[in-house]
């Protein structure tokens, strides 16, 4: 069924049946006006119908869903239907009134009710099919999310015992470290915070952005300890990153990727820049890292990035933007999410 919708077979079948039915009911035109006028009737009627249907499916209905402008949407639907009826009336005057000489069909409003009812019927039928398809796609998306969630929970349960043991061990080591060695204590404290976050706070579908940012900061600080003075690592986030939620651990693979593929120049600086901010109702993250020009890495190759792309598609659908840019000496990830405060 997914391929049926993916390759627009539903649209092809709809128009094949529509054109066939119209041609069958108007086949008498071949004898009366000729085959060329029969083809013109098929083209004009179904071409106008296509304009009305796709104008509403591609412009009016998405606008209604996103902006909730019901009055404007209804007016646009009515305008498209009236336009169809009037334009089809003009063609009926030309075909039936002038070519076939039917005097009662030479008025512009003679066939208005019939043409308008045809437009309403086909538009309502097309919208019903469209909404049914959207319902099916949404149902499949929810089913996939539930399956992936179940698999994640199973994997979490399998690994739960070992992290709990590790977490308790870290707490023991923390108290065994000399109080004068504050650097070691702070590092271990960050590791404990990260482990606690993964164990106890990442079980839900959404988590406060403040907690996610704190986790990312701890990760970056720990990575800094492994780098020398040739590395410039910046992590900046705006003060308004609060009062909304994100899926837990959604952003980490992009930052992991930057540390994994950062350059190792000895004669110049190696850079990693991570910026988080919120603009209106959009969360934005940009991750930049320098890379060795001789190394080409594909952002879609890692399992972590593949999974996060899949999560973005399932959770945000058309409410996200992901741009990955690679040059000879740098790698940049730009991600924008539509958020709900």
C-alpha positions in Angstrom: 0.0 0.0 0.0 2.9 2.3 0.7 4.2 2.0 -2.8 0.7 2.5 -4.2 0.7 6.0 -2.6 4.4 6.6 -3.2 4.2 6.3 -7.0 0.9 8.2 -7.2 -0.9 5.2 -8.6 -4.1 6.4 -6.8 -4.0 9.6 -8.8 -3.5 7.7 -12.1 -6.4 5.4 -11.4 -8.6 8.3 -10.4 -8.1 10.2 -13.6 -8.2 7.1 -15.8 -11.6 6.2 -14.4 -12.8 9.8 -14.5 -11.8 10.3 -18.2 -13.1 6.9 -19.2 -16.5 7.5 -17.6 -16.8 11.0 -19.1 -15.8 9.7 -22.5 -18.3 6.9 -22.3 -21.2 9.2 -21.4 -20.3 11.7 -24.1 -19.3 9.2 -26.9 -22.2 10.5 -29.0 -20.2 13.7 -29.7 -18.0 11.7 -32.1 -20.9 11.3 -34.5 -22.3 14.8 -33.9 -19.2 17.0 -33.8 -16.3 14.8 -34.8 -13.5 13.1 -32.9 -11.4 16.3 -32.5 -14.3 18.0 -30.7 -14.8 14.9 -28.6 -11.1 15.0 -27.5 -11.4 18.8 -26.8 -14.5 18.1 -24.6 -12.5 15.5 -22.6 -9.5 17.8 -22.3 -11.4 20.9 -21.3 -13.7 19.3 -18.7 -11.1 17.1 -17.1 -8.3 19.7 -17.3 -10.5 22.3 -15.5 -11.5 19.6 -12.9 -7.8 18.9 -12.4 -7.0 22.6 -11.8 -9.9 22.8 -9.2 -8.9 19.6 -7.4 -5.2 20.2 -7.2 -5.6 23.9 -6.4 -7.6 22.8 -3.3 -5.5 19.7 -2.4 -2.1 21.4 -2.7 -2.9 25.0 -1.6 -6.2 25.5 0.2 -6.3 22.4 2.4 -2.6 22.6 3.6 -3.2 26.3 4.3 -6.3 25.4 6.3 -4.5 22.8 8.3 -1.5 25.0 9.1 -3.1 28.4 9.6 -6.7 27.5 10.5 -8.1 30.3 8.2 -11.5 28.7 7.7 -13.3 31.6 6.1 -10.6 32.3 3.5 -10.4 28.6 2.7 -14.1 28.2 2.2 -14.1 31.3 0.0 -11.3 29.9 -2.1 -13.1 26.6 -2.5 -16.3 28.3 -3.7 -14.3 30.6 -6.0 -12.6 27.6 -7.6 -15.9 25.9 -8.1 -17.7 28.9 -9.6 -14.7 29.5 -11.9 -14.9 25.9 -13.1 -18.6 26.2 -13.8 -18.3 29.5 -15.7 -15.4 28.4 -17.8 -17.1 25.1 -18.6 -20.2 27.0 -19.5 -18.2 29.0 -22.1 -17.0 25.8 -23.7 -20.5 24.4 -23.7 -21.7 27.6 -25.6 -19.0 27.0 -28.2 -19.6 23.3 -28.6 -23.4 22.9 -28.2 -24.6 26.4 -29.0 -22.5 27.3 -32.0 -21.1 24.1 -33.5 -24.1 21.9 -32.9 -26.7 24.8 -33.2 -28.7 24.1 -30.0 -30.4 27.5 -29.3 -31.3 26.6 -25.6 -27.6 26.1 -24.8 -26.3 29.5 -26.0 -26.8 31.3 -22.7 -23.9 31.5 -20.4 -25.9 30.5 -17.3 -27.9 27.7 -19.0 -25.8 24.8 -17.8 -24.5 26.4 -14.6 -26.2 24.1 -12.1 -25.1 20.9 -13.9 -21.5 22.0 -14.2 -21.4 23.3 -10.6 -22.7 20.0 -9.3 -20.1 18.1 -11.3 -17.4 20.3 -9.8 -18.7 19.8 -6.3 -19.0 16.0 -6.7 -15.5 15.4 -8.0 -13.9 17.9 -5.6 -15.7 16.2 -2.6 -14.8 12.8 -3.9 -11.1 13.8 -4.4 -10.9 15.4 -0.9 -12.4 12.3 0.6 -9.8 10.1 -1.1 -7.1 12.5 0.0 -8.2 12.6 3.6 -8.5 8.8 3.6 -5.0 8.4 2.3 -3.7 10.9 4.9 -5.5 8.9 7.6 -3.9 5.7 6.4 -0.4 7.2 6.2 -0.8 8.7 9.7 -2.0 5.4 11.1 1.1 3.6 9.5 3.4 6.3 10.9 1.9 5.8 14.4 2.3 2.0 14.1 5.9 2.4 13.1 6.6 4.7 16.0 5.0 2.2 18.4 7.1 -0.6 16.9 10.3 1.4 17.2 9.4 2.5 20.7 8.8 -1.1 21.7 12.1 -2.2 20.3 13.9 0.6 22.1 12.2 -0.4 25.4 13.3 -4.0 24.9 16.9 -2.9 24.2 16.8 -0.6 27.2 15.6 -3.5 29.4 18.3 -5.7 28.2 21.0 -3.2 29.0 19.4 -1.8 32.2 21.3 -3.9 34.7 24.8 -3.0 33.5 24.2 0.8 33.5 22.7 0.6 37.0 25.8 -1.2 38.2 28.0 1.3 36.5 26.1 4.2 38.0 26.4 2.9 41.5 30.1 2.2 40.9 30.7 5.8 39.8 29.1 7.1 42.9 31.4 4.9 45.0 34.5 6.1 43.0 33.4 9.7 43.4 33.6 9.5 47.2 36.9 7.7 47.0 38.6 10.5 45.1 40.5 12.9 47.2 38.5 16.1 47.9 41.5 18.1 46.7 41.3 16.6 43.2 38.3 18.7 42.2 38.9 18.3 38.4 38.5 14.5 38.7 35.4 14.9 40.9 33.8 17.3 38.4 34.5 15.0 35.5 33.0 12.1 37.3 30.1 14.2 38.3 29.4 15.0 34.7 29.5 11.3 33.7 27.1 10.5 36.6 24.7 13.3 35.4 24.8 11.9 31.9 24.2 8.4 33.0 21.4 9.4 35.3 19.8 11.3 32.4 19.9 8.3 30.2 18.7 5.9 32.9 15.9 7.8 34.6 14.8 10.8 32.4 14.8 9.5 28.8 11.9 7.1 29.2 9.3 9.4 27.8 8.6 10.6 24.3 9.5 14.2 25.1 11.8 15.9 27.6 12.4 19.5 28.7 14.8 21.2 26.4 16.8 22.5 29.4 17.6 19.0 30.4 18.6 18.0 26.9 20.9 21.0 26.6 22.5 20.2 29.9 23.2 16.7 28.7 24.8 18.0 25.5 26.9 20.5 27.5 28.2 17.7 29.7 29.0 15.6 26.6 30.9 18.4 25.0 32.8 19.2 28.2 33.9 15.6 28.5 35.0 15.5 24.9 37.1 18.7 25.5 39.2 16.8 28.0 40.4 14.5 25.3 41.6 17.3 23.0 44.7 19.4 23.2 45.3 23.1 22.6 45.1 22.7 18.8 41.3 22.2 19.1 38.9 25.1 19.4 35.5 23.8 20.7 32.6 26.2 21.2 29.2 25.4 22.6 26.7 28.3 22.6 23.0 28.4 23.3 20.6 31.3 23.6 18.9 32.2 26.9 15.4 31.6 25.5 15.9 27.8 25.2 13.2 26.9 27.6 9.5 26.1 28.0 9.3 23.5 25.2 10.2 19.8 24.8 12.2 17.7 22.4 12.5 13.9 21.9 15.4 12.8 24.2 18.8 12.2 22.7 17.6 13.3 19.2 20.5 15.8 18.7 23.4 13.9 20.1 24.4 11.9 17.0 25.1 15.1 15.1 27.5 16.3 17.8 29.0 12.9 18.1 29.6 13.0 14.4 31.5 16.3 14.6 33.9 14.9 17.3 34.3 11.7 15.3 35.3 13.4 12.1 37.0 16.6 13.3 40.3 17.4 11.6 43.7 16.6 13.2 45.8 19.4 11.8 49.1 20.0 13.6 49.9 23.3 12.0 46.5 25.0 12.4 43.5 25.0 14.6 40.8 22.3 14.5 37.4 23.7 15.2 34.0 22.4 16.4 31.2 25.0 16.8 27.8 24.0 18.2 25.1 26.7 18.3 21.6 26.2 19.7 18.8 28.9 19.5 15.1 29.4 19.2 13.5 31.7 16.7 9.8 32.3 17.1 8.4 28.7 17.1 11.4 27.0 15.7 14.4 25.4 17.4 17.6 25.6 15.4 20.9 23.8 15.9 24.0 24.2 13.8 27.0 22.0 14.1 30.3 22.9 12.3 33.6 21.0 12.3 36.7 21.2 10.3 37.8 18.0 8.6 40.9 16.6 6.8 40.6 17.4 3.1 41.8 13.9 2.2 39.0 12.2 4.2 35.5 12.0 2.8 32.8 10.7 5.2 29.2 10.2 4.3 26.7 11.6 6.8 24.2 8.8 6.0 26.6 6.0 6.7 26.5 5.9 10.5 23.8 3.9 12.2 23.3 6.8 14.7 22.6 9.3 12.0 20.4 7.0 10.0 18.3 6.4 13.2 18.0 10.1 14.0 16.9 10.8 10.4 14.3 8.1 10.7 13.2 9.6 14.0 12.9 13.0 12.5 10.7 11.7 9.7 8.5 9.8 12.0 8.1 12.4 14.7 8.2 15.7 12.7 7.2 14.6 9.2 7.1 18.0 7.3 7.8 20.1 10.4 11.6 19.9 10.2 14.5 20.9 8.0 17.8 19.1 7.8 20.6 20.4 5.7 24.0 18.6 5.6 26.8 20.4 3.8 30.3 19.0 3.2 33.2 20.7 1.6 36.9 19.8 1.3 37.8 21.2 4.7 34.5 21.5 6.7 31.3 19.7 7.6 28.1 21.5 8.6 24.8 20.3 9.9 21.8 22.6 10.1 18.6 21.4 11.7 15.4 23.3 12.3 12.4 21.9 14.2 8.9 23.3 14.5 8.2 23.3 18.3 5.2 23.7 20.5 5.8 25.8 23.6 
